[in-house]
Amino acid sequence: MTEIEKAKCENTGNWINMCEALSEVTSNSYGDITAQIKSRRDMDSRRISIVAGKSRGNRVELNYCPFCGADIATEHKEPAND
């Protein structure tokens, strides 16, 4: 029996092209995992971060996708293209 290869998250530096499972969870608010957009005005930069936890005081930012294991830590690198 062969295992079907699933698409993994792709980290572009300041943004994430999410795998199907992470996209589903963050889009439909399943559990405590959410996507947050963080911005820095001095750099005109935006980035996405994936966090786990309900209240502001106990949230943690995830460095790896809990579903596919890909590195999803992002940084403010490029100006926003909005």
mmCIF file of the N, C-alpha and C atoms, coordinates in Angstrom:
data_MODEL
# 
_entry.id   MODEL 
# 
loop_
_atom_site.group_PDB 
_atom_site.id 
_atom_site.type_symbol 
_atom_site.label_atom_id 
_atom_site.label_alt_id 
_atom_site.label_comp_id 
_atom_site.label_asym_id 
_atom_site.label_entity_id 
_atom_site.label_seq_id 
_atom_site.pdbx_PDB_ins_code 
_atom_site.Cartn_x 
_atom_site.Cartn_y 
_atom_site.Cartn_z 
_atom_site.occupancy 
_atom_site.B_iso_or_equiv 
_atom_site.pdbx_formal_charge 
_atom_site.auth_seq_id 
_atom_site.auth_comp_id 
_atom_site.auth_asym_id 
_atom_site.auth_atom_id 
_atom_site.pdbx_PDB_model_num 
ATOM 1   N N  . MET A 1 1  ? 0.842   -1.182 0.000  1.00 0.00 ? 1  MET A N  1 
ATOM 2   C CA . MET A 1 1  ? 0.000   0.000  0.000  1.00 0.00 ? 1  MET A CA 1 
ATOM 3   C C  . MET A 1 1  ? 0.887   1.245  0.000  1.00 0.00 ? 1  MET A C  1 
ATOM 4   N N  . THR A 1 2  ? 0.647   2.141  -0.905 1.00 0.00 ? 2  THR A N  1 
ATOM 5   C CA . THR A 1 2  ? 1.450   3.363  -0.981 1.00 0.00 ? 2  THR A CA 1 
ATOM 6   C C  . THR A 1 2  ? 0.701   4.514  -0.334 1.00 0.00 ? 2  THR A C  1 
ATOM 7   N N  . GLU A 1 3  ? 1.484   5.401  0.245  1.00 0.00 ? 3  GLU A N  1 
ATOM 8   C CA . GLU A 1 3  ? 0.895   6.559  0.895  1.00 0.00 ? 3  GLU A CA 1 
ATOM 9   C C  . GLU A 1 3  ? 0.800   7.703  -0.111 1.00 0.00 ? 3  GLU A C  1 
ATOM 10  N N  . ILE A 1 4  ? -0.344  8.327  -0.169 1.00 0.00 ? 4  ILE A N  1 
ATOM 11  C CA . ILE A 1 4  ? -0.544  9.464  -1.069 1.00 0.00 ? 4  ILE A CA 1 
ATOM 12  C C  . ILE A 1 4  ? 0.135   10.677 -0.455 1.00 0.00 ? 4  ILE A C  1 
ATOM 13  N N  . GLU A 1 5  ? 0.974   11.324 -1.235 1.00 0.00 ? 5  GLU A N  1 
ATOM 14  C CA . GLU A 1 5  ? 1.680   12.500 -0.736 1.00 0.00 ? 5  GLU A CA 1 
ATOM 15  C C  . GLU A 1 5  ? 0.735   13.693 -0.693 1.00 0.00 ? 5  GLU A C  1 
ATOM 16  N N  . LYS A 1 6  ? 0.644   14.291 0.476  1.00 0.00 ? 6  LYS A N  1 
ATOM 17  C CA . LYS A 1 6  ? -0.227  15.455 0.656  1.00 0.00 ? 6  LYS A CA 1 
ATOM 18  C C  . LYS A 1 6  ? 0.589   16.720 0.468  1.00 0.00 ? 6  LYS A C  1 
ATOM 19  N N  . ALA A 1 7  ? -0.074  17.764 -0.002 1.00 0.00 ? 7  ALA A N  1 
ATOM 20  C CA . ALA A 1 7  ? 0.595   19.050 -0.173 1.00 0.00 ? 7  ALA A CA 1 
ATOM 21  C C  . ALA A 1 7  ? 0.942   19.615 1.200  1.00 0.00 ? 7  ALA A C  1 
ATOM 22  N N  . LYS A 1 8  ? 2.146   20.166 1.309  1.00 0.00 ? 8  LYS A N  1 
ATOM 23  C CA . LYS A 1 8  ? 2.588   20.778 2.559  1.00 0.00 ? 8  LYS A CA 1 
ATOM 24  C C  . LYS A 1 8  ? 2.445   22.287 2.476  1.00 0.00 ? 8  LYS A C  1 
ATOM 25  N N  . CYS A 1 9  ? 2.473   22.918 3.629  1.00 0.00 ? 9  CYS A N  1 
ATOM 26  C CA . CYS A 1 9  ? 2.461   24.381 3.680  1.00 0.00 ? 9  CYS A CA 1 
ATOM 27  C C  . CYS A 1 9  ? 3.726   24.901 2.995  1.00 0.00 ? 9  CYS A C  1 
ATOM 28  N N  . GLU A 1 10 ? 3.592   26.042 2.345  1.00 0.00 ? 10 GLU A N  1 
ATOM 29  C CA . GLU A 1 10 ? 4.733   26.681 1.698  1.00 0.00 ? 10 GLU A CA 1 
ATOM 30  C C  . GLU A 1 10 ? 4.934   28.050 2.331  1.00 0.00 ? 10 GLU A C  1 
ATOM 31  N N  . ASN A 1 11 ? 6.090   28.237 2.928  1.00 0.00 ? 11 ASN A N  1 
ATOM 32  C CA . ASN A 1 11 ? 6.426   29.493 3.599  1.00 0.00 ? 11 ASN A CA 1 
ATOM 33  C C  . ASN A 1 11 ? 7.135   30.397 2.598  1.00 0.00 ? 11 ASN A C  1 
ATOM 34  N N  . THR A 1 12 ? 6.554   31.578 2.334  1.00 0.00 ? 12 THR A N  1 
ATOM 35  C CA . THR A 1 12 ? 7.145   32.507 1.367  1.00 0.00 ? 12 THR A CA 1 
ATOM 36  C C  . THR A 1 12 ? 7.961   33.611 2.032  1.00 0.00 ? 12 THR A C  1 
ATOM 37  N N  . GLY A 1 13 ? 8.190   33.504 3.325  1.00 0.00 ? 13 GLY A N  1 
ATOM 38  C CA . GLY A 1 13 ? 8.957   34.514 4.047  1.00 0.00 ? 13 GLY A CA 1 
ATOM 39  C C  . GLY A 1 13 ? 8.080   35.295 5.002  1.00 0.00 ? 13 GLY A C  1 
ATOM 40  N N  . ASN A 1 14 ? 7.094   35.988 4.451  1.00 0.00 ? 14 ASN A N  1 
ATOM 41  C CA . ASN A 1 14 ? 6.179   36.728 5.312  1.00 0.00 ? 14 ASN A CA 1 
ATOM 42  C C  . ASN A 1 14 ? 4.733   36.245 5.164  1.00 0.00 ? 14 ASN A C  1 
ATOM 43  N N  . TRP A 1 15 ? 4.525   35.230 4.374  1.00 0.00 ? 15 TRP A N  1 
ATOM 44  C CA . TRP A 1 15 ? 3.182   34.683 4.157  1.00 0.00 ? 15 TRP A CA 1 
ATOM 45  C C  . TRP A 1 15 ? 3.267   33.168 4.054  1.00 0.00 ? 15 TRP A C  1 
ATOM 46  N N  . ILE A 1 16 ? 2.128   32.487 4.220  1.00 0.00 ? 16 ILE A N  1 
ATOM 47  C CA . ILE A 1 16 ? 2.091   31.027 4.150  1.00 0.00 ? 16 ILE A CA 1 
ATOM 48  C C  . ILE A 1 16 ? 1.007   30.593 3.179  1.00 0.00 ? 16 ILE A C  1 
ATOM 49  N N  . ASN A 1 17 ? 1.367   29.751 2.229  1.00 0.00 ? 17 ASN A N  1 
ATOM 50  C CA . ASN A 1 17 ? 0.378   29.046 1.416  1.00 0.00 ? 17 ASN A CA 1 
ATOM 51  C C  . ASN A 1 17 ? 0.084   27.768 2.194  1.00 0.00 ? 17 ASN A C  1 
ATOM 52  N N  . MET A 1 18 ? -1.069  27.730 2.846  1.00 0.00 ? 18 MET A N  1 
ATOM 53  C CA . MET A 1 18 ? -1.378  26.675 3.809  1.00 0.00 ? 18 MET A CA 1 
ATOM 54  C C  . MET A 1 18 ? -1.739  25.353 3.147  1.00 0.00 ? 18 MET A C  1 
ATOM 55  N N  . CYS A 1 19 ? -1.405  24.265 3.861  1.00 0.00 ? 19 CYS A N  1 
ATOM 56  C CA . CYS A 1 19 ? -1.852  22.944 3.435  1.00 0.00 ? 19 CYS A CA 1 
ATOM 57  C C  . CYS A 1 19 ? -3.372  22.883 3.628  1.00 0.00 ? 19 CYS A C  1 
ATOM 58  N N  . GLU A 1 20 ? -4.000  21.896 3.049  1.00 0.00 ? 20 GLU A N  1 
ATOM 59  C CA . GLU A 1 20 ? -5.457  21.798 3.080  1.00 0.00 ? 20 GLU A CA 1 
ATOM 60  C C  . GLU A 1 20 ? -6.011  21.735 4.512  1.00 0.00 ? 20 GLU A C  1 
ATOM 61  N N  . ALA A 1 21 ? -5.363  20.964 5.374  1.00 0.00 ? 21 ALA A N  1 
ATOM 62  C CA . ALA A 1 21 ? -5.855  20.809 6.748  1.00 0.00 ? 21 ALA A CA 1 
ATOM 63  C C  . ALA A 1 21 ? -5.749  22.118 7.538  1.00 0.00 ? 21 ALA A C  1 
ATOM 64  N N  . LEU A 1 22 ? -4.618  22.812 7.446  1.00 0.00 ? 22 LEU A N  1 
ATOM 65  C CA . LEU A 1 22 ? -4.443  24.067 8.172  1.00 0.00 ? 22 LEU A CA 1 
ATOM 66  C C  . LEU A 1 22 ? -5.390  25.130 7.639  1.00 0.00 ? 22 LEU A C  1 
ATOM 67  N N  . SER A 1 23 ? -5.580  25.173 6.343  1.00 0.00 ? 23 SER A N  1 
ATOM 68  C CA . SER A 1 23 ? -6.512  26.123 5.745  1.00 0.00 ? 23 SER A CA 1 
ATOM 69  C C  . SER A 1 23 ? -7.934  25.879 6.236  1.00 0.00 ? 23 SER A C  1 
ATOM 70  N N  . GLU A 1 24 ? -8.333  24.624 6.301  1.00 0.00 ? 24 GLU A N  1 
ATOM 71  C CA . GLU A 1 24 ? -9.667  24.258 6.772  1.00 0.00 ? 24 GLU A CA 1 
ATOM 72  C C  . GLU A 1 24 ? -9.876  24.682 8.229  1.00 0.00 ? 24 GLU A C  1 
ATOM 73  N N  . VAL A 1 25 ? -8.899  24.410 9.070  1.00 0.00 ? 25 VAL A N  1 
ATOM 74  C CA . VAL A 1 25 ? -9.007  24.726 10.494 1.00 0.00 ? 25 VAL A CA 1 
ATOM 75  C C  . VAL A 1 25 ? -9.069  26.238 10.723 1.00 0.00 ? 25 VAL A C  1 
ATOM 76  N N  . THR A 1 26 ? -8.202  26.993 10.057 1.00 0.00 ? 26 THR A N  1 
ATOM 77  C CA . THR A 1 26 ? -8.178  28.441 10.273 1.00 0.00 ? 26 THR A CA 1 
ATOM 78  C C  . THR A 1 26 ? -9.374  29.138 9.628  1.00 0.00 ? 26 THR A C  1 
ATOM 79  N N  . SER A 1 27 ? -9.862  28.630 8.522  1.00 0.00 ? 27 SER A N  1 
ATOM 80  C CA . SER A 1 27 ? -11.001 29.245 7.837  1.00 0.00 ? 27 SER A CA 1 
ATOM 81  C C  . SER A 1 27 ? -12.316 29.029 8.581  1.00 0.00 ? 27 SER A C  1 
ATOM 82  N N  . ASN A 1 28 ? -12.459 27.862 9.204  1.00 0.00 ? 28 ASN A N  1 
ATOM 83  C CA . ASN A 1 28 ? -13.723 27.507 9.845  1.00 0.00 ? 28 ASN A CA 1 
ATOM 84  C C  . ASN A 1 28 ? -13.698 27.588 11.361 1.00 0.00 ? 28 ASN A C  1 
ATOM 85  N N  . SER A 1 29 ? -12.616 28.122 11.927 1.00 0.00 ? 29 SER A N  1 
ATOM 86  C CA . SER A 1 29 ? -12.483 28.310 13.377 1.00 0.00 ? 29 SER A CA 1 
ATOM 87  C C  . SER A 1 29 ? -12.708 27.023 14.163 1.00 0.00 ? 29 SER A C  1 
ATOM 88  N N  . TYR A 1 30 ? -12.095 25.943 13.702 1.00 0.00 ? 30 TYR A N  1 
ATOM 89  C CA . TYR A 1 30 ? -12.133 24.688 14.455 1.00 0.00 ? 30 TYR A CA 1 
ATOM 90  C C  . TYR A 1 30 ? -11.073 24.759 15.545 1.00 0.00 ? 30 TYR A C  1 
ATOM 91  N N  . GLY A 1 31 ? -11.425 24.459 16.783 1.00 0.00 ? 31 GLY A N  1 
ATOM 92  C CA . GLY A 1 31 ? -10.448 24.441 17.863 1.00 0.00 ? 31 GLY A CA 1 
ATOM 93  C C  . GLY A 1 31 ? -9.903  25.821 18.166 1.00 0.00 ? 31 GLY A C  1 
ATOM 94  N N  . ASP A 1 32 ? -8.677  25.847 18.644 1.00 0.00 ? 32 ASP A N  1 
ATOM 95  C CA . ASP A 1 32 ? -8.050  27.099 19.091 1.00 0.00 ? 32 ASP A CA 1 
ATOM 96  C C  . ASP A 1 32 ? -7.000  27.632 18.135 1.00 0.00 ? 32 ASP A C  1 
ATOM 97  N N  . ILE A 1 33 ? -6.880  27.082 16.946 1.00 0.00 ? 33 ILE A N  1 
ATOM 98  C CA . ILE A 1 33 ? -5.849  27.522 15.999 1.00 0.00 ? 33 ILE A CA 1 
ATOM 99  C C  . ILE A 1 33 ? -6.438  28.585 15.074 1.00 0.00 ? 33 ILE A C  1 
ATOM 100 N N  . THR A 1 34 ? -5.780  29.741 15.012 1.00 0.00 ? 34 THR A N  1 
ATOM 101 C CA . THR A 1 34 ? -6.248  30.835 14.163 1.00 0.00 ? 34 THR A CA 1 
ATOM 102 C C  . THR A 1 34 ? -5.080  31.455 13.404 1.00 0.00 ? 34 THR A C  1 
ATOM 103 N N  . ALA A 1 35 ? -5.409  32.140 12.332 1.00 0.00 ? 35 ALA A N  1 
ATOM 104 C CA . ALA A 1 35 ? -4.416  32.889 11.559 1.00 0.00 ? 35 ALA A CA 1 
ATOM 105 C C  . ALA A 1 35 ? -4.566  34.361 11.925 1.00 0.00 ? 35 ALA A C  1 
ATOM 106 N N  . GLN A 1 36 ? -3.454  35.028 12.176 1.00 0.00 ? 36 GLN A N  1 
ATOM 107 C CA . GLN A 1 36 ? -3.462  36.450 12.495 1.00 0.00 ? 36 GLN A CA 1 
ATOM 108 C C  . GLN A 1 36 ? -2.552  37.184 11.525 1.00 0.00 ? 36 GLN A C  1 
ATOM 109 N N  . ILE A 1 37 ? -3.011  38.347 11.101 1.00 0.00 ? 37 ILE A N  1 
ATOM 110 C CA . ILE A 1 37 ? -2.183  39.187 10.240 1.00 0.00 ? 37 ILE A CA 1 
ATOM 111 C C  . ILE A 1 37 ? -1.566  40.266 11.121 1.00 0.00 ? 37 ILE A C  1 
ATOM 112 N N  . LYS A 1 38 ? -0.249  40.347 11.070 1.00 0.00 ? 38 LYS A N  1 
ATOM 113 C CA . LYS A 1 38 ? 0.480   41.336 11.864 1.00 0.00 ? 38 LYS A CA 1 
ATOM 114 C C  . LYS A 1 38 ? 1.119   42.325 10.897 1.00 0.00 ? 38 LYS A C  1 
ATOM 115 N N  . SER A 1 39 ? 1.099   43.591 11.269 1.00 0.00 ? 39 SER A N  1 
ATOM 116 C CA . SER A 1 39 ? 1.667   44.598 10.376 1.00 0.00 ? 39 SER A CA 1 
ATOM 117 C C  . SER A 1 39 ? 2.618   45.510 11.131 1.00 0.00 ? 39 SER A C  1 
ATOM 118 N N  . ARG A 1 40 ? 3.575   46.061 10.371 1.00 0.00 ? 40 ARG A N  1 
ATOM 119 C CA . ARG A 1 40 ? 4.496   47.077 10.886 1.00 0.00 ? 40 ARG A CA 1 
ATOM 120 C C  . ARG A 1 40 ? 4.424   48.263 9.946  1.00 0.00 ? 40 ARG A C  1 
ATOM 121 N N  . ARG A 1 41 ? 3.933   49.344 10.463 1.00 0.00 ? 41 ARG A N  1 
ATOM 122 C CA . ARG A 1 41 ? 3.776   50.538 9.624  1.00 0.00 ? 41 ARG A CA 1 
ATOM 123 C C  . ARG A 1 41 ? 5.101   51.152 9.219  1.00 0.00 ? 41 ARG A C  1 
ATOM 124 N N  . ASP A 1 42 ? 6.099   51.098 10.095 1.00 0.00 ? 42 ASP A N  1 
ATOM 125 C CA . ASP A 1 42 ? 7.382   51.711 9.765  1.00 0.00 ? 42 ASP A CA 1 
ATOM 126 C C  . ASP A 1 42 ? 8.061   51.017 8.580  1.00 0.00 ? 42 ASP A C  1 
ATOM 127 N N  . MET A 1 43 ? 7.757   49.748 8.354  1.00 0.00 ? 43 MET A N  1 
ATOM 128 C CA . MET A 1 43 ? 8.320   49.010 7.222  1.00 0.00 ? 43 MET A CA 1 
ATOM 129 C C  . MET A 1 43 ? 7.306   48.820 6.108  1.00 0.00 ? 43 MET A C  1 
ATOM 130 N N  . ASP A 1 44 ? 6.060   49.229 6.314  1.00 0.00 ? 44 ASP A N  1 
ATOM 131 C CA . ASP A 1 44 ? 4.971   48.970 5.378  1.00 0.00 ? 44 ASP A CA 1 
ATOM 132 C C  . ASP A 1 44 ? 4.955   47.479 5.026  1.00 0.00 ? 44 ASP A C  1 
ATOM 133 N N  . SER A 1 45 ? 4.937   46.662 6.085  1.00 0.00 ? 45 SER A N  1 
ATOM 134 C CA . SER A 1 45 ? 5.055   45.223 5.917  1.00 0.00 ? 45 SER A CA 1 
ATOM 135 C C  . SER A 1 45 ? 3.951   44.506 6.674  1.00 0.00 ? 45 SER A C  1 
ATOM 136 N N  . ARG A 1 46 ? 3.469   43.421 6.080  1.00 0.00 ? 46 ARG A N  1 
ATOM 137 C CA . ARG A 1 46 ? 2.483   42.563 6.738  1.00 0.00 ? 46 ARG A CA 1 
ATOM 138 C C  . ARG A 1 46 ? 2.982   41.132 6.691  1.00 0.00 ? 46 ARG A C  1 
ATOM 139 N N  . ARG A 1 47 ? 2.621   40.380 7.705  1.00 0.00 ? 47 ARG A N  1 
ATOM 140 C CA . ARG A 1 47 ? 2.959   38.960 7.729  1.00 0.00 ? 47 ARG A CA 1 
ATOM 141 C C  . ARG A 1 47 ? 1.827   38.209 8.402  1.00 0.00 ? 47 ARG A C  1 
ATOM 142 N N  . ILE A 1 48 ? 1.752   36.925 8.149  1.00 0.00 ? 48 ILE A N  1 
ATOM 143 C CA . ILE A 1 48 ? 0.738   36.085 8.770  1.00 0.00 ? 48 ILE A CA 1 
ATOM 144 C C  . ILE A 1 48 ? 1.417   35.218 9.820  1.00 0.00 ? 48 ILE A C  1 
ATOM 145 N N  . SER A 1 49 ? 0.725   34.997 10.914 1.00 0.00 ? 49 SER A N  1 
ATOM 146 C CA . SER A 1 49 ? 1.209   34.052 11.916 1.00 0.00 ? 49 SER A CA 1 
ATOM 147 C C  . SER A 1 49 ? 0.056   33.141 12.305 1.00 0.00 ? 49 SER A C  1 
ATOM 148 N N  . ILE A 1 50 ? 0.388   31.913 12.643 1.00 0.00 ? 50 ILE A N  1 
ATOM 149 C CA . ILE A 1 50 ? -0.596  30.934 13.080 1.00 0.00 ? 50 ILE A CA 1 
ATOM 150 C C  . ILE A 1 50 ? -0.420  30.790 14.584 1.00 0.00 ? 50 ILE A C  1 
ATOM 151 N N  . VAL A 1 51 ? -1.501  30.993 15.333 1.00 0.00 ? 51 VAL A N  1 
ATOM 152 C CA . VAL A 1 51 ? -1.431  30.943 16.787 1.00 0.00 ? 51 VAL A CA 1 
ATOM 153 C C  . VAL A 1 51 ? -2.413  29.919 17.338 1.00 0.00 ? 51 VAL A C  1 
ATOM 154 N N  . ALA A 1 52 ? -2.097  29.406 18.513 1.00 0.00 ? 52 ALA A N  1 
ATOM 155 C CA . ALA A 1 52 ? -2.970  28.466 19.208 1.00 0.00 ? 52 ALA A CA 1 
ATOM 156 C C  . ALA A 1 52 ? -3.251  29.019 20.599 1.00 0.00 ? 52 ALA A C  1 
ATOM 157 N N  . GLY A 1 53 ? -4.496  28.957 21.016 1.00 0.00 ? 53 GLY A N  1 
ATOM 158 C CA . GLY A 1 53 ? -4.901  29.435 22.335 1.00 0.00 ? 53 GLY A CA 1 
ATOM 159 C C  . GLY A 1 53 ? -6.090  30.367 22.217 1.00 0.00 ? 53 GLY A C  1 
ATOM 160 N N  . LYS A 1 54 ? -6.951  30.337 23.232 1.00 0.00 ? 54 LYS A N  1 
ATOM 161 C CA . LYS A 1 54 ? -8.168  31.143 23.172 1.00 0.00 ? 54 LYS A CA 1 
ATOM 162 C C  . LYS A 1 54 ? -7.962  32.578 23.628 1.00 0.00 ? 54 LYS A C  1 
ATOM 163 N N  . SER A 1 55 ? -7.359  32.776 24.774 1.00 0.00 ? 55 SER A N  1 
ATOM 164 C CA . SER A 1 55 ? -7.240  34.135 25.305 1.00 0.00 ? 55 SER A CA 1 
ATOM 165 C C  . SER A 1 55 ? -5.895  34.743 24.949 1.00 0.00 ? 55 SER A C  1 
ATOM 166 N N  . ARG A 1 56 ? -5.857  36.051 24.926 1.00 0.00 ? 56 ARG A N  1 
ATOM 167 C CA . ARG A 1 56 ? -4.663  36.778 24.507 1.00 0.00 ? 56 ARG A CA 1 
ATOM 168 C C  . ARG A 1 56 ? -3.448  36.437 25.379 1.00 0.00 ? 56 ARG A C  1 
ATOM 169 N N  . GLY A 1 57 ? -3.675  36.206 26.642 1.00 0.00 ? 57 GLY A N  1 
ATOM 170 C CA . GLY A 1 57 ? -2.568  35.952 27.565 1.00 0.00 ? 57 GLY A CA 1 
ATOM 171 C C  . GLY A 1 57 ? -1.918  34.587 27.417 1.00 0.00 ? 57 GLY A C  1 
ATOM 172 N N  . ASN A 1 58 ? -2.616  33.621 26.846 1.00 0.00 ? 58 ASN A N  1 
ATOM 173 C CA . ASN A 1 58 ? -2.014  32.289 26.748 1.00 0.00 ? 58 ASN A CA 1 
ATOM 174 C C  . ASN A 1 58 ? -1.863  31.791 25.313 1.00 0.00 ? 58 ASN A C  1 
ATOM 175 N N  . ARG A 1 59 ? -1.858  32.669 24.337 1.00 0.00 ? 59 ARG A N  1 
ATOM 176 C CA . ARG A 1 59 ? -1.646  32.266 22.941 1.00 0.00 ? 59 ARG A CA 1 
ATOM 177 C C  . ARG A 1 59 ? -0.166  32.030 22.686 1.00 0.00 ? 59 ARG A C  1 
ATOM 178 N N  . VAL A 1 60 ? 0.101   31.064 21.835 1.00 0.00 ? 60 VAL A N  1 
ATOM 179 C CA . VAL A 1 60 ? 1.472   30.821 21.398 1.00 0.00 ? 60 VAL A CA 1 
ATOM 180 C C  . VAL A 1 60 ? 1.497   30.807 19.876 1.00 0.00 ? 60 VAL A C  1 
ATOM 181 N N  . GLU A 1 61 ? 2.559   31.351 19.316 1.00 0.00 ? 61 GLU A N  1 
ATOM 182 C CA . GLU A 1 61 ? 2.724   31.347 17.865 1.00 0.00 ? 61 GLU A CA 1 
ATOM 183 C C  . GLU A 1 61 ? 3.391   30.042 17.458 1.00 0.00 ? 61 GLU A C  1 
ATOM 184 N N  . LEU A 1 62 ? 2.820   29.369 16.467 1.00 0.00 ? 62 LEU A N  1 
ATOM 185 C CA . LEU A 1 62 ? 3.348   28.086 16.023 1.00 0.00 ? 62 LEU A CA 1 
ATOM 186 C C  . LEU A 1 62 ? 4.447   28.289 14.987 1.00 0.00 ? 62 LEU A C  1 
ATOM 187 N N  . ASN A 1 63 ? 5.548   27.561 15.137 1.00 0.00 ? 63 ASN A N  1 
ATOM 188 C CA . ASN A 1 63 ? 6.644   27.609 14.180 1.00 0.00 ? 63 ASN A CA 1 
ATOM 189 C C  . ASN A 1 63 ? 6.534   26.516 13.131 1.00 0.00 ? 63 ASN A C  1 
ATOM 190 N N  . TYR A 1 64 ? 5.766   25.474 13.442 1.00 0.00 ? 64 TYR A N  1 
ATOM 191 C CA . TYR A 1 64 ? 5.589   24.351 12.523 1.00 0.00 ? 64 TYR A CA 1 
ATOM 192 C C  . TYR A 1 64 ? 4.110   24.026 12.409 1.00 0.00 ? 64 TYR A C  1 
ATOM 193 N N  . CYS A 1 65 ? 3.682   23.621 11.239 1.00 0.00 ? 65 CYS A N  1 
ATOM 194 C CA . CYS A 1 65 ? 2.292   23.243 11.010 1.00 0.00 ? 65 CYS A CA 1 
ATOM 195 C C  . CYS A 1 65 ? 1.994   21.962 11.784 1.00 0.00 ? 65 CYS A C  1 
ATOM 196 N N  . PRO A 1 66 ? 0.933   21.937 12.590 1.00 0.00 ? 66 PRO A N  1 
ATOM 197 C CA . PRO A 1 66 ? 0.608   20.726 13.342 1.00 0.00 ? 66 PRO A CA 1 
ATOM 198 C C  . PRO A 1 66 ? 0.087   19.590 12.460 1.00 0.00 ? 66 PRO A C  1 
ATOM 199 N N  . PHE A 1 67 ? -0.203  19.860 11.209 1.00 0.00 ? 67 PHE A N  1 
ATOM 200 C CA . PHE A 1 67 ? -0.769  18.857 10.314 1.00 0.00 ? 67 PHE A CA 1 
ATOM 201 C C  . PHE A 1 67 ? 0.251   18.276 9.340  1.00 0.00 ? 67 PHE A C  1 
ATOM 202 N N  . CYS A 1 68 ? 1.067   19.133 8.723  1.00 0.00 ? 68 CYS A N  1 
ATOM 203 C CA . CYS A 1 68 ? 2.025   18.624 7.736  1.00 0.00 ? 68 CYS A CA 1 
ATOM 204 C C  . CYS A 1 68 ? 3.471   18.714 8.209  1.00 0.00 ? 68 CYS A C  1 
ATOM 205 N N  . GLY A 1 69 ? 3.737   19.448 9.293  1.00 0.00 ? 69 GLY A N  1 
ATOM 206 C CA . GLY A 1 69 ? 5.077   19.541 9.848  1.00 0.00 ? 69 GLY A CA 1 
ATOM 207 C C  . GLY A 1 69 ? 5.987   20.566 9.193  1.00 0.00 ? 69 GLY A C  1 
ATOM 208 N N  . ALA A 1 70 ? 5.484   21.331 8.235  1.00 0.00 ? 70 ALA A N  1 
ATOM 209 C CA . ALA A 1 70 ? 6.313   22.330 7.532  1.00 0.00 ? 70 ALA A CA 1 
ATOM 210 C C  . ALA A 1 70 ? 6.627   23.521 8.438  1.00 0.00 ? 70 ALA A C  1 
ATOM 211 N N  . ASP A 1 71 ? 7.766   24.161 8.187  1.00 0.00 ? 71 ASP A N  1 
ATOM 212 C CA . ASP A 1 71 ? 8.162   25.371 8.902  1.00 0.00 ? 71 ASP A CA 1 
ATOM 213 C C  . ASP A 1 71 ? 7.238   26.509 8.481  1.00 0.00 ? 71 ASP A C  1 
ATOM 214 N N  . ILE A 1 72 ? 6.499   27.101 9.431  1.00 0.00 ? 72 ILE A N  1 
ATOM 215 C CA . ILE A 1 72 ? 5.559   28.177 9.103  1.00 0.00 ? 72 ILE A CA 1 
ATOM 216 C C  . ILE A 1 72 ? 5.876   29.473 9.850  1.00 0.00 ? 72 ILE A C  1 
ATOM 217 N N  . ALA A 1 73 ? 7.074   29.570 10.440 1.00 0.00 ? 73 ALA A N  1 
ATOM 218 C CA . ALA A 1 73 ? 7.479   30.804 11.115 1.00 0.00 ? 73 ALA A CA 1 
ATOM 219 C C  . ALA A 1 73 ? 7.732   31.881 10.064 1.00 0.00 ? 73 ALA A C  1 
ATOM 220 N N  . THR A 1 74 ? 7.121   33.049 10.218 1.00 0.00 ? 74 THR A N  1 
ATOM 221 C CA . THR A 1 74 ? 7.267   34.131 9.243  1.00 0.00 ? 74 THR A CA 1 
ATOM 222 C C  . THR A 1 74 ? 7.922   35.342 9.886  1.00 0.00 ? 74 THR A C  1 
ATOM 223 N N  . GLU A 1 75 ? 8.443   36.246 9.055  1.00 0.00 ? 75 GLU A N  1 
ATOM 224 C CA . GLU A 1 75 ? 9.076   37.481 9.507  1.00 0.00 ? 75 GLU A CA 1 
ATOM 225 C C  . GLU A 1 75 ? 8.618   38.633 8.626  1.00 0.00 ? 75 GLU A C  1 
ATOM 226 N N  . HIS A 1 76 ? 8.768   39.844 9.146  1.00 0.00 ? 76 HIS A N  1 
ATOM 227 C CA . HIS A 1 76 ? 8.496   41.028 8.330  1.00 0.00 ? 76 HIS A CA 1 
ATOM 228 C C  . HIS A 1 76 ? 9.709   41.214 7.422  1.00 0.00 ? 76 HIS A C  1 
ATOM 229 N N  . LYS A 1 77 ? 9.522   40.969 6.122  1.00 0.00 ? 77 LYS A N  1 
ATOM 230 C CA . LYS A 1 77 ? 10.641  41.060 5.175  1.00 0.00 ? 77 LYS A CA 1 
ATOM 231 C C  . LYS A 1 77 ? 10.370  42.019 4.041  1.00 0.00 ? 77 LYS A C  1 
ATOM 232 N N  . GLU A 1 78 ? 9.200   41.908 3.452  1.00 0.00 ? 78 GLU A N  1 
ATOM 233 C CA . GLU A 1 78 ? 8.923   42.664 2.228  1.00 0.00 ? 78 GLU A CA 1 
ATOM 234 C C  . GLU A 1 78 ? 7.787   43.639 2.461  1.00 0.00 ? 78 GLU A C  1 
ATOM 235 N N  . PRO A 1 79 ? 7.764   44.734 1.756  1.00 0.00 ? 79 PRO A N  1 
ATOM 236 C CA . PRO A 1 79 ? 6.623   45.653 1.855  1.00 0.00 ? 79 PRO A CA 1 
ATOM 237 C C  . PRO A 1 79 ? 5.342   44.976 1.384  1.00 0.00 ? 79 PRO A C  1 
ATOM 238 N N  . ALA A 1 80 ? 4.243   45.375 1.979  1.00 0.00 ? 80 ALA A N  1 
ATOM 239 C CA . ALA A 1 80 ? 2.930   44.823 1.592  1.00 0.00 ? 80 ALA A CA 1 
ATOM 240 C C  . ALA A 1 80 ? 2.609   45.232 0.156  1.00 0.00 ? 80 ALA A C  1 
ATOM 241 N N  . ASN A 1 81 ? 1.970   44.351 -0.571 1.00 0.00 ? 81 ASN A N  1 
ATOM 242 C CA . ASN A 1 81 ? 1.616   44.619 -1.967 1.00 0.00 ? 81 ASN A CA 1 
ATOM 243 C C  . ASN A 1 81 ? 0.103   44.729 -2.103 1.00 0.00 ? 81 ASN A C  1 
ATOM 244 N N  . ASP A 1 82 ? -0.532  45.469 -1.249 1.00 0.00 ? 82 ASP A N  1 
ATOM 245 C CA . ASP A 1 82 ? -2.001  45.575 -1.277 1.00 0.00 ? 82 ASP A CA 1 
ATOM 246 C C  . ASP A 1 82 ? -2.474  46.670 -2.176 1.00 0.00 ? 82 ASP A C  1 
# 
